[in-house]
Amino acid sequence: MPDRSYFAIRALALATRGAVLHRWGLEALHEGRFETAAVMFEAAARRYRRELAVEPIARVRVHQLMAQVLSGAEPALAAERSIEVERRLCQLDRIESLAAPHELVDAQSLLGNWLDAGTELEGNQAENMPLSRAA
């Protein structure tokens, strides 16, 4: 049986603008809802692809990597993904801030700082965070 999130991603990507999906992903990430953020970011990337929006695809892919690191779900890959986030930030001019209201900021301003933003996530982080990260 196919994964339900696959169908949700495809349906959202067809029915909603990429920028809206991206914003929803950022809001979910800010609230510590990592699985929801992952689904929203993937749907946004698919929609951006349909819209032929190259720079927004690059920005959402950086946010996906940030979410993977901040979730703590795969600690063995955190260092590698963190370096990749930094590398990609160097290639962007602007990116949406992790802090609400998620305005576009100079991408260079997040270099070395985006991990700190993860410690400021809203919501009940302890419930959303894997035990390996919560300890």
C-alpha positions in Angstrom: 0.0 0.0 0.0 1.5 3.4 -1.0 2.4 5.9 1.7 -0.5 8.4 2.3 2.0 11.3 2.6 2.9 10.7 -1.1 -0.7 11.3 -2.1 -1.0 14.3 0.2 2.1 15.9 -1.3 0.9 15.3 -4.9 -2.6 16.7 -4.1 -1.3 19.7 -2.3 1.1 20.4 -5.1 -1.7 20.4 -7.6 -4.1 22.6 -5.6 -2.0 25.2 -3.9 0.6 27.7 -4.9 4.2 26.9 -4.1 4.7 30.0 -2.0 1.8 29.1 0.2 3.0 25.6 0.7 6.5 26.8 1.5 5.1 29.3 4.1 3.0 26.4 5.7 6.2 24.4 5.9 8.0 27.2 7.6 5.2 27.7 10.1 5.2 23.9 10.9 9.0 24.0 11.3 8.8 27.0 13.6 6.2 25.2 15.7 8.4 22.1 15.9 6.1 19.9 13.7 8.9 18.4 11.6 6.9 15.7 9.8 4.3 18.3 8.6 7.1 20.6 7.6 8.7 17.9 5.5 5.4 17.2 3.7 4.8 20.9 3.1 8.3 21.5 1.8 8.1 18.6 -0.6 4.8 19.7 -1.9 6.1 23.3 -2.3 9.1 21.9 -4.3 6.8 20.0 -6.6 4.6 23.0 -7.1 7.6 25.3 -7.7 8.8 22.9 -10.3 5.5 23.1 -12.1 5.6 26.9 -11.8 9.2 26.8 -13.2 10.3 28.8 -10.1 14.0 27.9 -9.9 15.2 30.2 -7.0 12.2 29.3 -4.8 13.0 25.6 -5.4 16.6 26.2 -4.2 15.3 28.0 -1.1 12.8 25.3 -0.1 15.5 22.6 -0.6 17.7 24.5 1.9 14.7 24.7 4.4 14.2 20.9 3.9 17.8 20.3 4.9 17.5 22.6 7.9 14.4 20.8 9.0 16.1 17.4 8.8 19.0 18.6 10.9 16.8 20.5 13.5 14.5 17.5 13.8 17.3 15.4 15.2 15.8 12.4 13.4 19.1 11.2 11.9 21.9 12.4 14.1 24.6 10.5 12.1 23.8 12.8 9.1 23.5 16.0 11.0 27.0 17.3 10.4 27.0 16.5 6.7 23.6 18.1 6.2 24.6 21.1 8.2 27.7 21.7 6.0 25.4 21.3 2.9 23.0 23.9 4.4 25.9 26.3 4.8 27.2 25.6 1.3 23.8 26.2 -0.2 23.2 29.4 1.8 26.4 30.8 0.3 24.9 30.3 -3.2 21.6 32.1 -2.4 21.0 35.9 -2.3 17.9 35.7 -0.1 15.9 33.1 1.8 12.9 33.1 4.1 13.8 33.5 7.8 13.1 30.6 10.1 11.6 33.1 12.6 8.0 34.3 12.1 6.8 36.1 10.0 9.3 34.3 7.7 10.3 37.3 5.6 13.0 37.2 3.0 16.3 38.0 4.5 19.9 38.1 3.2 20.9 34.4 3.0 24.4 35.3 4.3 22.8 36.4 7.6 21.8 32.8 8.3 25.3 31.5 7.9 26.3 29.9 11.2 23.1 31.2 12.8 20.3 28.9 11.5 21.1 26.2 14.1 20.5 28.8 16.8 17.1 29.5 15.3 16.3 25.9 15.9 16.6 26.3 19.6 13.9 29.0 19.5 11.2 26.8 17.9 7.7 27.4 19.3 5.3 24.9 20.5 5.8 21.9 22.7 9.1 20.8 21.3 9.6 17.9 23.7 6.7 16.1 22.2 7.8 16.6 18.6 11.5 16.0 19.1 13.0 12.5 18.9 14.4 11.3 22.2 18.0 11.4 20.9 17.7 15.2 20.5 15.6 15.8 23.6 18.2 14.4 26.0 
